[in-house]
């Protein structure tokens, strides 16, 4: 969280307030900013993309302005998604055929997990955190800094998720109602409160990644990841983000993906906590 520096008045100082109070607070802020920059250097992004030639170049470019390590996983696109991502300076992995958003995310996580374990990959082992964001413009890359600040405030591996529910004025009414209902149901299964379980803007510590490589293949994966992380004992913390809706057509198949979600929730409810 951003620190607020309060400068004591001369009157208060004259009553015995220590003159070095402001200097101490300023040092605290500087320390927090230094920690954030250190985390930035250890953070990589995964952007799953499918048929997103219109937006992916802009999103990848803006993400590269925040992070040095940006990976786009092209999940079998037949348009110019791969080319636009390369032009924006991102590293790209291409699935030869569409496998689903869940598999694209797992491909990206596996890639950066290798970078976090130099003995396995021969890389420098500098990746400690991974940011997940969508390719269609619904997640603002500029708000990566909010996740970095949140990460700087924790002392143990944590799973962060964006929270749009503090900015609902721009969220369609039906989406708002459905999101709140689903978040309530999923929070109950997770055993902890998650205000916006449907948000794909996330950040997780590398220690969590091995547990995230199973689960569903498509959009059900994002919900299952929350349940798995919760049942492994990880805390899921929310980070307020801006609600954005673009001209991108949703790739969710209402019938098929809803059925997957229902089956998954039923399975975890049977398993209990």
C-alpha positions as CSV (number, residue, x, y, z in Angstrom):
1,X,0.0,0.0,0.0
2,X,1.1,3.6,-0.6
3,X,2.3,5.3,2.5
4,X,0.9,8.8,3.4
5,X,3.5,11.2,4.8
6,X,2.0,13.5,7.4
7,X,4.1,16.6,8.1
8,X,3.6,17.7,11.7
9,X,2.9,21.4,12.1
10,X,5.2,23.8,14.0
11,X,2.8,23.9,16.8
12,X,2.8,20.2,17.3
13,X,6.6,20.1,17.0
14,X,6.9,22.8,19.7
15,X,4.9,20.4,22.1
16,X,7.6,17.8,21.8
17,X,7.0,16.0,18.5
18,X,10.4,14.5,17.3
19,X,11.8,16.6,14.5
20,X,13.0,13.4,12.7
21,X,9.5,12.0,12.4
22,X,9.1,13.1,8.8
23,X,12.6,11.8,7.9
24,X,11.8,8.4,9.4
25,X,8.6,8.1,7.4
26,X,10.4,9.2,4.2
27,X,12.9,6.5,4.8
28,X,10.1,4.0,5.2
29,X,8.6,5.1,1.9
30,X,12.0,4.9,0.2
31,X,12.5,1.4,1.5
32,X,9.0,0.4,0.2
33,X,9.8,1.8,-3.2
34,X,13.2,0.0,-3.3
35,X,11.5,-3.3,-2.4
36,X,8.9,-2.7,-5.2
37,X,11.7,-2.1,-7.7
38,X,13.5,-5.2,-6.5
39,X,10.3,-7.3,-7.0
40,X,9.8,-5.7,-10.4
41,X,13.1,-7.1,-11.6
42,X,12.1,-10.5,-10.4
43,X,8.6,-10.5,-12.0
44,X,7.5,-11.9,-15.4
45,X,4.3,-11.7,-17.2
46,X,2.2,-14.4,-19.0
47,X,-0.4,-13.2,-21.5
48,X,-2.5,-16.0,-23.0
49,X,-3.9,-15.0,-26.4
50,X,-6.2,-16.4,-29.0
51,X,-7.2,-14.5,-32.2
52,X,-6.2,-11.2,-30.5
53,X,-4.3,-9.5,-33.3
54,X,-6.2,-6.3,-32.7
55,X,-5.1,-5.8,-29.1
56,X,-2.1,-8.0,-28.3
57,X,0.5,-5.6,-29.7
58,X,-0.6,-2.7,-27.6
59,X,-1.0,-4.9,-24.4
60,X,2.4,-6.6,-24.8
61,X,4.1,-3.3,-25.5
62,X,2.6,-1.6,-22.4
63,X,3.4,-4.6,-20.3
64,X,7.0,-4.4,-21.5
65,X,7.1,-0.8,-20.3
66,X,6.5,-2.2,-16.8
67,X,8.4,-5.5,-16.9
68,X,11.5,-6.8,-18.6
69,X,10.1,-10.4,-18.9
70,X,6.9,-10.7,-21.0
71,X,5.7,-14.0,-22.5
72,X,2.7,-14.2,-24.9
73,X,1.3,-17.7,-25.3
74,X,-0.5,-17.9,-28.7
75,X,-3.0,-20.6,-28.2
76,X,-3.3,-21.7,-31.8
77,X,-4.4,-18.4,-33.4
78,X,-4.8,-18.3,-37.2
79,X,-4.6,-14.5,-37.4
80,X,-1.6,-12.2,-36.8
81,X,-1.5,-12.6,-33.0
82,X,2.0,-14.2,-33.0
83,X,3.5,-11.5,-35.3
84,X,2.0,-8.6,-33.4
85,X,3.3,-10.0,-30.1
86,X,6.8,-10.4,-31.5
87,X,6.7,-6.8,-32.9
88,X,5.8,-5.5,-29.5
89,X,9.0,-7.1,-28.0
90,X,7.4,-10.0,-26.2
91,X,8.7,-13.5,-26.1
92,X,6.2,-15.9,-27.8
93,X,5.3,-19.5,-27.4
94,X,2.9,-20.9,-30.0
95,X,0.5,-23.8,-29.5
96,X,0.0,-25.5,-32.9
97,X,-3.7,-25.9,-32.1
98,X,-6.1,-24.3,-29.7
99,X,-5.9,-26.0,-26.3
100,X,-7.8,-23.6,-24.1
101,X,-7.0,-20.6,-21.9
102,X,-6.1,-22.9,-19.0
103,X,-3.5,-24.8,-21.0
104,X,-2.0,-21.5,-22.3
105,X,-1.6,-20.2,-18.8
106,X,0.0,-23.5,-17.7
107,X,2.4,-23.3,-20.6
108,X,3.5,-19.8,-19.5
109,X,3.8,-20.8,-15.8
110,X,5.9,-23.8,-16.8
111,X,8.2,-21.6,-18.8
112,X,8.8,-19.1,-16.0
113,X,9.1,-21.9,-13.4
114,X,12.0,-23.2,-15.4
115,X,13.5,-19.7,-15.3
116,X,13.1,-19.8,-11.5
117,X,15.0,-23.0,-11.3
118,X,18.4,-22.6,-13.1
119,X,19.5,-26.1,-12.3
120,X,16.6,-27.3,-14.6
121,X,16.8,-24.7,-17.3
122,X,20.3,-23.2,-17.3
123,X,18.7,-19.7,-16.9
124,X,19.6,-17.2,-14.2
125,X,16.9,-18.1,-11.8
126,X,15.7,-14.5,-11.2
127,X,11.9,-15.0,-11.6
128,X,10.2,-15.0,-8.3
129,X,6.7,-13.7,-9.2
130,X,4.5,-14.2,-12.3
131,X,1.8,-11.8,-13.4
132,X,-1.2,-13.1,-15.5
133,X,-3.2,-10.7,-17.6
134,X,-5.6,-11.0,-20.5
135,X,-4.7,-10.0,-24.1
136,X,-8.0,-8.2,-25.0
137,X,-7.5,-4.9,-23.1
138,X,-9.6,-5.6,-20.1
139,X,-6.6,-5.5,-17.8
140,X,-4.5,-2.3,-17.7
141,X,-0.8,-3.1,-17.8
142,X,-0.2,0.2,-15.9
143,X,-1.8,-1.4,-12.9
144,X,0.9,-4.0,-12.6
145,X,2.4,-1.6,-10.2
146,X,-0.5,-2.2,-7.8
147,X,0.4,-5.9,-7.7
148,X,4.1,-5.1,-7.1
149,X,3.2,-2.9,-4.2
150,X,1.0,-5.6,-2.7
151,X,3.8,-8.2,-3.2
152,X,6.2,-5.9,-1.4
153,X,3.9,-5.9,1.7
154,X,3.9,-9.7,2.2
155,X,6.4,-12.0,3.9
156,X,5.2,-15.4,2.6
157,X,4.2,-16.8,-0.9
158,X,0.8,-15.3,-1.8
159,X,-1.7,-15.5,-4.6
160,X,-3.0,-12.0,-5.6
161,X,-6.1,-11.5,-7.7
162,X,-7.6,-8.3,-9.1
163,X,-10.8,-7.0,-7.7
164,X,-13.1,-5.0,-9.9
165,X,-16.0,-5.0,-7.5
166,X,-15.0,-1.6,-6.0
167,X,-15.5,-0.1,-9.5
168,X,-18.9,-1.6,-10.5
169,X,-20.4,1.5,-12.1
170,X,-18.8,0.5,-15.4
171,X,-19.7,-3.2,-15.1
172,X,-22.9,-4.3,-16.9
173,X,-25.7,-5.0,-14.4
174,X,-26.1,-8.7,-15.3
175,X,-22.4,-9.3,-15.1
176,X,-22.2,-7.6,-11.8
177,X,-25.0,-9.8,-10.3
178,X,-23.5,-13.0,-11.8
179,X,-20.0,-12.2,-10.6
180,X,-21.1,-11.5,-7.1
181,X,-23.1,-14.8,-6.9
182,X,-20.3,-16.9,-8.4
183,X,-17.7,-15.2,-6.1
184,X,-19.8,-16.0,-3.1
185,X,-20.1,-19.6,-4.1
186,X,-16.5,-20.0,-4.9
187,X,-15.3,-18.2,-1.8
188,X,-17.3,-20.7,0.3
189,X,-15.6,-23.6,-1.4
190,X,-12.2,-21.9,-1.0
191,X,-12.8,-21.2,2.7
192,X,-11.8,-17.5,2.3
193,X,-13.4,-14.4,0.9
194,X,-12.5,-13.5,-2.7
195,X,-14.6,-10.6,-3.9
196,X,-13.9,-11.1,-7.7
197,X,-13.2,-14.7,-8.4
198,X,-13.8,-14.2,-12.1
199,X,-11.0,-11.7,-12.6
200,X,-8.1,-13.1,-14.6
201,X,-5.6,-10.4,-13.6
202,X,-3.4,-12.2,-11.1
203,X,0.0,-12.5,-9.5
204,X,1.5,-15.5,-7.8
205,X,4.7,-16.5,-6.2
206,X,6.8,-19.1,-7.9
207,X,6.4,-21.5,-4.9
208,X,2.7,-21.8,-5.8
209,X,3.3,-22.6,-9.5
210,X,3.8,-26.4,-9.2
211,X,0.4,-26.7,-7.7
212,X,-1.1,-24.6,-10.6
213,X,0.0,-27.0,-13.4
214,X,-3.0,-29.3,-13.0
215,X,-6.7,-28.6,-13.2
216,X,-9.0,-27.6,-16.1
217,X,-7.9,-26.9,-19.6
218,X,-10.2,-23.9,-20.5
219,X,-11.9,-21.1,-18.6
220,X,-12.8,-23.4,-15.7
221,X,-9.0,-23.5,-14.9
222,X,-9.1,-20.0,-13.4
223,X,-11.7,-21.0,-10.8
224,X,-10.0,-24.3,-10.1
225,X,-6.7,-22.6,-9.5
226,X,-8.2,-20.5,-6.7
227,X,-9.7,-23.7,-5.1
228,X,-6.4,-25.6,-5.4
229,X,-4.3,-22.7,-4.0
230,X,-6.7,-22.3,-1.1
231,X,-6.6,-26.0,-0.2
232,X,-2.8,-26.0,-0.3
233,X,-2.9,-23.4,2.4
234,X,-2.1,-20.2,0.4
235,X,-3.7,-16.9,1.2
236,X,-5.5,-15.2,-1.7
237,X,-5.3,-11.4,-1.4
238,X,-7.3,-9.0,-3.6
239,X,-5.8,-6.0,-5.4
240,X,-8.3,-3.2,-6.5
241,X,-8.2,-2.7,-10.3
242,X,-10.1,-0.7,-12.8
243,X,-13.1,-2.2,-14.5
244,X,-12.6,-2.1,-18.3
245,X,-14.8,-3.5,-21.1
246,X,-13.5,-3.5,-24.6
247,X,-15.0,-4.3,-28.0
248,X,-13.6,-7.8,-27.8
249,X,-16.1,-10.6,-28.2
250,X,-16.1,-13.1,-25.3
251,X,-14.5,-16.5,-26.1
252,X,-16.5,-18.2,-23.4
253,X,-18.9,-20.8,-24.7
254,X,-22.0,-20.3,-22.4
255,X,-23.3,-23.9,-22.6
256,X,-20.1,-25.9,-22.7
257,X,-18.1,-23.7,-20.2
258,X,-21.0,-23.4,-17.8
259,X,-21.3,-27.2,-17.7
260,X,-17.6,-27.6,-17.0
261,X,-18.0,-25.1,-14.1
262,X,-21.0,-26.8,-12.6
263,X,-19.3,-30.2,-12.7
264,X,-16.1,-28.8,-11.2
265,X,-17.9,-27.1,-8.3
266,X,-20.0,-30.2,-7.6
267,X,-16.8,-32.3,-7.5
268,X,-15.1,-30.0,-5.0
269,X,-18.2,-29.7,-2.8
270,X,-18.3,-33.5,-2.6
271,X,-14.6,-33.5,-1.6
272,X,-15.3,-31.0,1.1
273,X,-12.5,-29.0,2.8
